[in-house]
Amino acid sequence: MTAVENRTTDRDFDGPEHQADLAELYRDFDAAGMTPLWTCRGDLQPFHPQPRAVPHLWRWSTLYPLAARSGELVPVGRGGERRAISLGNPGLPGDPYTTPTLWAAIQYLNPHEDAPEHRHSQTAFRFVLEGEGVWTVVDDDPVAMRRGDLLLTPGWHFHGHQNLSDSPMAWLDGLDIPLVAQTDQGFFEFGREQVTAPGAPERSNSERLWGGPGLTPVAALGARPQSPLMAYRWVQTDAALTAQLELADEGVAGTLVEPGHAAVRFTNPTTGGDALTTMRTEMHRLADGTHTARTRTTASSVWQVFDGGGTVTMDGQARTLEHGDVFAVPAWTEFSLQAAGRLDLFTFSDAPVFEKLSLLRTEVSA
Ligand SMILES: [Fe+2]
């Protein structure tokens, strides 16, 4: 018999005296800033993840017109910095967060408008659904933005945007804002008021130096935590996905994630790991009629339909997918895709964070 049991043997646990003593103990705990684990273990240590974020889909046909209206009504300038409108998860009221770690937004720039330079500890990227004519200037290197391109702005790099065209342009911004905010890691600094993309070059300096496949400049050997290549061009992404499916059709093994499902990850050429430290970025292509396996993972993710249509099923609820639609997949949500015609999707997730912490778990069902 333990000491604790010795001391409590004579108590009447159902009696009023015990209940009064217990209530007093809890009041004293509260006053002392103490919380007994036995009253909240299920919340603190659930048997599996219990995300507050919910599966949710935003229609591009809703997002774009609203962003365009903000283009008419809201100027871009110092202070607000960007005409970016985030997609807040309905399960996370009060926070403009798409998942507990990820922030997805639509950013809109009018013709001949620019967004001033700044830098922050948050890591960012742009994914271009449609349009061209904007240059993102990253540490003085102008990077052209065109349809299907992924453009990186790793943490603490100065960046601004300039629209040199006669058309407005909108794109998807992805950042780790919630992760950085909730862990008190945020730093921010203003740069120049005016951003310029001198010469508006077709290829940025980073692409000229790092854009050769498998070719590392000997003057810059060594691993870097994030990719020094700031642009991943659609023409290359498209060719890689096409090749995976063609090779599979030709009977070459090991080219696809699963039958009919091609995918590429955007990687850091100095390590082969993720291009960004806190977010995984990938492009997926499903051949017509492909059903993906039902999966769930402790990473949360955001997806955007780049081309084609189909269906996404999250925790048993099916939603149709159309051009530009964005959807959030919270941690441990059972998730599958079905293509109606060819379906191309861009996705980003917080997987690298949990992989580094040995917390990432994934289950795949048949
Ligand atoms: Fe920024």
Boltz pocket constraint, residues with backbone or C-beta under 6 A from the ligand:
constraints:
  - pocket:
      binder: B
      contacts: [[A, 118], [A, 119], [A, 120], [A, 124], [A, 159]]
      max_distance: 6.0
